[in-house]
Amino acid sequence: MAFDPLPPSWIASWSEDGTDVTFPIASIPELTAAEADAAAGDIRNVLFAMLTELYTVWAAQDSADQPDNMTMTKSVSTNTTTNVSIQTFTVRFNTEVLTQEVVAEA
């Protein structure tokens, strides 16, 4: 199987209508309604949950099915004194210089 660039392949129940993109909160397993709440949520939790899900989808693919012009890595370290885990996500895109569009896959 080759790389599948379609958003629904990466985020379950993804939809768009030409103006808005929508998907159920349940499509991002680490995300809760409280964290996504427009008035009382926390963008840090939203971003962490989204990156976790996207990385999970990325890592589940065979390396031959991952795109050459987008890569993802994740590292985790734990401070046992403070009992805090540090999770680092790195996403790299190869882009065209003039347009800043991601380079097409071969």
N, C-alpha and C positions, 0 to 999 in steps of 0.2 A: 504494500500500500504506500502511496506517495503522500507527501505533506498536504494536509487539508487546511486551507487558509480561512474557511468559512467560520464566522463568529459562533454559530450554533454548535460547531464541533468543539469549541473551547468553553462556552458558557451555556449550560442547558436552558432550554426554553427561551433563548434569545429571540427577540423580534424587533422589527423597526417598521415605521410607516412613512419614511421619507423625512420626518421631522424629529421624531423621538425614538430612542432606543429603550427597550424595556426587557426585563427578565425578572422572574420571581426571586425574592430574597433567598428562598430555599435552593436556588441554583448555586449559591455561594455558601457551602456548608458551615464555614466558620463565622458567618455573618448572622446577627440577630436583628429583629425589627427595631429593638431599642437602640442598637449601635447605628443603624441606618436612618433613624428618625431625623427629619429635617430640622426640628426645633431643639432636640436634646441629645442627638447622636454624637458620634466622635469619628471624624474623618480618618484618624489614625487606625481605628479598628476596621473601618470600611476598606481602606487601602491594604492593610495587612491581610484581611480575609480574601480580597480579590487576588492579591499576589500569591497567596497560598494556593488558591484554587487553580490559577493559571499555571503555576509551577507544577502542581500535581498532574495536570493534563499533559504538560510538556514532558515530564519525567516518565509518564506511562507510555509514551511513544517509543517505538524502536528508533535508534539513532538515525537509521536510513530514512525515516519518515519525518524527521525534524528539519525545519528549514535551514538553509545555509546562511541566510541573511538576517536571521534573528536567533539569538541564543539566550538561554537562561541558566543561571546557576544560583544555588542556595547554599549558604553555610550557616552552621549553628554552633555557638559556643555557650558554655554555662559557667557563670560565676557561682561557685558553691558557697562562697561566703555570704553573698547577698541573695542567693537563690533566684537569680535573674538569668533568663536565657536571652542571648543576643542572636537574632536571626537576620541575616543579610541576604537580600535578593539582588542579583545583578542581571539586568536585561540589556543586551547589546543589539543594535540595529545597524546594518550597512545601508546607508542612504545615498541617493544621488546628490551630488554637490549642489546643483542649481535648483532642484525642486524640493529637496529634503524628503522625497518619497522613498519608502523602503525599496531597495533594489529587488527586481523581480527574480524569482527562482528560475534556475536553468531548466 
